[in-house]
Amino acid sequence: MGGINALACRNRWLDLNQPVIMGVLNVTPDSFSDGGCWTSLDAAVTHASEMLASGATIIDIGGESTRPGAAEVSVSEELERVIPVLRNLRKQHPQAILSIDTSKPAVMRAALDAGAHMVNDVNALQTEGALEMLAGSDCGICLMHRQGTPVSMQLKPEYDDVVEEVGGFLAARLKACEAAGIDRRRIALDPGFGFGKTLQHNLKLLDDLAALRELGQPILAGLSRKSMLGKITGADTGDRMLASVVAAVLAVNNGADIVRVHDVSETRQGLRIWQAMRQHAG
């Protein structure tokens, strides 16, 4: 599905010839959808295990909310939230690909030491020291676009051409990674749905994902339960499963290789129908 059909994640190759499901594991008290649900170690590991059994290939572990208006947490607090979960999942599910959702170099390093295979950074390695630190590793990397910070990003996002500007930013970050010595076979790109975008910006990006594929990298799409779906359907956060599945299938149909979702089993069912139709048409 694109220029790179496998993503290098340390000692693993993530096969991208079929759509990949990344399960969201927020070990935070304040994430927009499931904050507080998985803050205990047992609850987090159990939920991750359920997502893996339901069809997730990657578990993306986040210890700091990036929802609109979210405040930063300290390095020590973020580490306390994510490292025990990472270590336990590494032992219980050695076959799983584990991702750390962070922008802090110190958290990235500790997570890699604890067994993470991938770093998912909403700040696209722009934090001081992040680029250099990951240049010395062999993990998978996801670079995401956002306009502004979580505190301010949804106040008044503006673009002349959202697809062109998001693509230009991701191309520049990709070049920065290559200049630092990072093999592009390690890199996926995320347009950052909901991160400094209006509903129309998000819809334009979803419709034109193929334009971002011209950068030659795998595309990750995270639309699950986001406010854009609520604006379209009127559904509250907890009632957006159906809308999230439809959005994930549309993203894959338009060029996404990886979908980051909360509802793994339902998304897998939706993608199986999409795959069956593709096979029938082919």
C-alpha positions as CSV (number, residue, x, y, z in Angstrom):
1,M,0.0,0.0,0.0
2,G,2.5,2.6,-1.1
3,G,6.2,3.2,-1.5
4,I,7.2,1.4,1.7
5,N,5.5,-1.9,2.4
6,A,7.1,-2.5,5.8
7,L,8.1,-0.3,8.7
8,A,11.3,-1.0,10.5
9,C,10.6,-1.1,14.3
10,R,13.8,-2.3,16.0
11,N,14.0,-6.0,15.5
12,R,10.6,-6.2,13.8
13,W,9.3,-5.4,10.4
14,L,5.7,-4.1,10.5
15,D,4.0,-5.6,7.4
16,L,2.0,-2.9,5.7
17,N,0.6,-5.0,2.8
18,Q,-2.7,-5.1,4.7
19,P,-4.2,-2.3,6.9
20,V,-2.7,-2.2,10.4
21,I,-4.7,-1.5,13.6
22,M,-3.0,0.5,16.3
23,G,-4.9,0.2,19.6
24,V,-5.0,3.3,21.8
25,L,-4.0,2.8,25.5
26,N,-4.3,6.1,27.4
27,V,-2.9,5.6,30.9
28,T,-4.0,9.2,31.8
29,P,-6.7,10.7,34.0
30,D,-7.7,13.3,31.4
31,S,-7.7,12.0,27.9
32,F,-10.7,13.2,25.9
33,S,-12.3,9.8,25.4
34,D,-11.1,7.3,28.0
35,G,-9.3,9.3,30.6
36,G,-9.1,7.5,33.9
37,C,-10.3,4.2,32.5
38,W,-6.9,2.5,32.4
39,T,-4.8,4.3,35.0
40,S,-4.1,1.2,37.1
41,L,-1.5,-1.3,35.9
42,D,-3.8,-4.3,35.9
43,A,-6.6,-2.4,34.0
44,A,-4.1,-1.1,31.4
45,V,-2.5,-4.5,30.8
46,T,-5.9,-6.2,30.6
47,H,-7.3,-3.7,28.1
48,A,-4.1,-3.9,25.9
49,S,-4.4,-7.7,26.0
50,E,-8.0,-7.5,24.9
51,M,-7.1,-5.1,22.0
52,L,-4.4,-7.5,20.9
53,A,-6.8,-10.4,21.0
54,S,-9.3,-8.4,18.9
55,G,-6.9,-7.6,16.1
56,A,-4.5,-4.8,17.1
57,T,-0.9,-5.2,15.9
58,I,0.4,-2.2,17.7
59,I,-0.4,-0.9,21.2
60,D,0.2,2.9,21.5
61,I,0.8,3.8,25.1
62,G,0.3,7.4,26.2
63,G,1.0,9.0,29.6
64,E,0.1,12.6,28.7
65,S,-3.1,13.8,27.2
66,T,-2.8,15.8,24.0
67,R,-6.5,16.7,23.8
68,P,-7.4,20.4,23.1
69,G,-6.7,22.4,26.3
70,A,-4.6,19.7,28.0
71,A,-1.7,20.8,30.3
72,E,1.7,19.3,30.2
73,V,2.8,16.7,32.8
74,S,6.3,16.3,34.2
75,V,8.8,13.7,32.9
76,S,8.7,11.8,36.1
77,E,4.9,11.6,36.2
78,E,4.7,10.4,32.6
79,L,7.4,7.8,33.3
80,E,5.5,6.5,36.3
81,R,2.4,6.1,34.1
82,V,3.9,4.3,31.1
83,I,7.0,2.4,32.0
84,P,5.4,-0.3,34.2
85,V,2.8,-0.9,31.5
86,L,5.4,-1.2,28.8
87,R,7.5,-3.7,30.9
88,N,4.5,-5.8,31.7
89,L,3.2,-5.9,28.1
90,R,6.7,-6.7,26.8
91,K,6.7,-9.8,29.1
92,Q,3.1,-10.9,28.5
93,H,2.9,-10.2,24.8
94,P,6.4,-10.5,23.2
95,Q,4.9,-10.7,19.8
96,A,3.2,-7.3,20.0
97,I,4.6,-4.1,18.7
98,L,4.6,-1.5,21.5
99,S,4.6,2.2,20.7
100,I,5.1,5.1,23.1
101,D,3.1,8.2,22.5
102,T,5.3,11.0,23.8
103,S,7.2,14.1,22.7
104,K,9.8,14.0,25.6
105,P,13.3,12.7,24.8
106,A,13.7,11.3,28.3
107,V,10.5,9.4,28.1
108,M,11.4,8.1,24.6
109,R,14.7,6.8,25.9
110,A,13.2,5.1,29.0
111,A,10.4,3.6,26.9
112,L,12.9,2.2,24.4
113,D,14.9,0.8,27.3
114,A,11.7,-0.8,28.6
115,G,11.1,-2.5,25.3
116,A,9.1,-0.1,23.1
117,H,9.5,-0.7,19.3
118,M,8.1,2.7,18.1
119,V,7.9,6.3,19.1
120,N,4.7,8.2,18.1
121,D,5.4,11.9,18.5
122,V,2.7,14.5,18.0
123,N,5.5,17.1,17.9
124,A,7.3,15.4,15.0
125,L,10.7,15.3,16.9
126,Q,10.9,19.1,17.2
127,T,11.5,19.0,21.0
128,E,15.1,19.8,21.8
129,G,17.1,16.5,21.8
130,A,14.4,14.3,20.4
131,L,15.8,14.1,16.8
132,E,19.3,13.3,18.0
133,M,18.2,10.8,20.6
134,L,16.2,8.8,18.0
135,A,18.9,9.0,15.4
136,G,20.9,6.8,17.8
137,S,18.2,4.2,17.9
138,D,16.6,1.8,15.5
139,C,12.9,2.2,16.5
140,G,10.0,3.0,14.3
141,I,8.9,6.6,14.3
142,C,5.6,8.4,13.5
143,L,5.9,12.1,12.8
144,M,2.6,14.1,13.2
145,H,1.6,17.5,12.1
146,R,-0.1,19.9,14.4
147,Q,-0.7,23.6,14.4
148,G,-0.1,25.2,17.8
149,T,0.0,23.4,21.2
150,P,-2.7,21.4,22.9
151,V,-3.6,24.5,25.0
152,S,-4.2,26.7,21.9
153,M,-4.4,24.6,18.8
154,Q,-8.2,24.6,18.4
155,L,-8.8,28.3,19.1
156,K,-8.5,29.5,15.5
157,P,-6.7,27.2,13.1
158,E,-6.0,28.7,9.7
159,Y,-4.5,27.5,6.5
160,D,-4.4,28.7,2.9
161,D,-4.2,25.1,1.7
162,V,-4.3,22.6,4.5
163,V,-3.2,19.6,2.4
164,E,-0.3,21.5,0.9
165,E,0.8,23.0,4.2
166,V,0.5,19.7,6.2
167,G,2.4,17.9,3.4
168,G,5.1,20.6,3.3
169,F,5.6,20.3,7.1
170,L,5.8,16.5,7.0
171,A,8.2,16.6,4.0
172,A,10.5,19.0,6.0
173,R,10.4,16.9,9.1
174,L,11.2,13.8,6.9
175,K,14.2,15.6,5.5
176,A,15.4,16.6,9.0
177,C,15.2,13.0,10.0
178,E,17.2,11.8,7.0
179,A,19.8,14.6,7.6
180,A,20.2,13.3,11.2
181,G,20.9,9.8,9.8
182,I,17.4,8.2,10.4
183,D,16.5,5.7,7.7
184,R,13.2,6.6,6.1
185,R,12.2,3.0,6.3
186,R,11.6,3.7,10.0
187,I,9.3,6.6,9.4
188,A,5.5,6.9,9.2
189,L,3.6,10.2,8.8
190,D,0.4,11.4,10.4
191,P,-1.6,14.4,9.2
192,G,-2.8,15.1,12.7
193,F,-6.6,15.0,12.4
194,G,-8.0,17.4,15.1
195,F,-4.7,18.9,16.0
196,G,-5.1,22.5,15.0
197,K,-7.7,21.9,12.3
198,T,-11.4,22.8,11.7
199,L,-13.9,20.2,10.6
200,Q,-13.4,21.4,7.0
201,H,-9.7,21.1,7.3
202,N,-10.1,17.5,8.6
203,L,-12.5,16.5,5.9
204,K,-10.1,17.9,3.2
205,L,-7.2,16.0,4.6
206,L,-9.2,12.8,4.8
207,D,-10.4,13.2,1.2
208,D,-6.8,13.9,0.0
209,L,-4.7,11.4,1.9
210,A,-3.5,10.2,-1.5
211,A,-1.6,13.5,-1.8
212,L,0.3,12.8,1.4
213,R,1.2,9.4,0.1
214,E,3.3,11.1,-2.6
215,L,5.9,11.7,0.1
216,G,6.6,8.0,-0.2
217,Q,6.0,7.1,3.5
218,P,3.4,5.0,5.3
219,I,0.4,7.1,6.5
220,L,-1.1,6.8,10.0
221,A,-4.6,8.2,10.5
222,G,-6.1,8.8,14.0
223,L,-9.7,9.8,13.7
224,S,-11.1,7.6,16.5
225,R,-13.9,9.3,18.6
226,K,-12.6,12.7,17.7
227,S,-14.7,15.9,17.9
228,M,-15.0,16.1,14.2
229,L,-17.1,13.0,14.3
230,G,-19.2,14.5,17.0
231,K,-19.7,17.7,14.9
232,I,-20.9,15.6,12.0
233,T,-23.1,13.1,13.9
234,G,-24.1,15.0,17.0
235,A,-22.9,12.0,19.1
236,D,-21.2,12.4,22.4
237,T,-17.6,11.0,22.8
238,G,-18.7,7.6,24.1
239,D,-21.2,7.1,21.3
240,R,-18.9,7.6,18.4
241,M,-17.8,4.0,17.8
242,L,-19.8,3.5,14.6
243,A,-18.6,6.9,13.2
244,S,-15.0,6.0,14.2
245,V,-15.2,2.7,12.3
246,V,-16.6,4.4,9.2
247,A,-13.8,7.0,9.4
248,A,-11.1,4.4,9.7
249,V,-12.4,2.5,6.7
250,L,-12.6,5.7,4.7
251,A,-9.0,6.6,5.8
252,V,-7.7,3.2,4.6
253,N,-9.6,3.4,1.4
254,N,-8.0,6.8,0.7
255,G,-4.5,5.7,1.5
256,A,-3.8,5.2,5.2
257,D,-1.7,2.2,6.1
258,I,-2.2,2.3,9.9
259,V,-5.3,3.4,11.8
260,R,-5.1,4.4,15.4
261,V,-8.3,3.4,17.1
262,H,-10.1,2.8,20.4
263,D,-12.6,0.2,19.1
264,V,-10.4,-2.5,17.8
265,S,-12.8,-5.4,17.2
266,E,-15.3,-3.2,15.4
267,T,-12.7,-1.6,13.3
268,R,-11.3,-5.0,12.3
269,Q,-14.8,-6.0,11.2
270,G,-15.1,-2.9,9.1
271,L,-11.7,-3.4,7.5
272,R,-12.5,-7.1,6.7
273,I,-15.5,-6.0,4.7
274,W,-13.4,-3.4,2.9
275,Q,-10.8,-6.0,2.1
276,A,-13.4,-8.5,0.9
277,M,-14.8,-5.9,-1.5
278,R,-11.3,-5.1,-2.8
279,Q,-10.6,-8.8,-3.4
280,H,-13.9,-9.2,-5.2
281,A,-13.3,-6.2,-7.4
282,G,-9.7,-7.3,-8.1
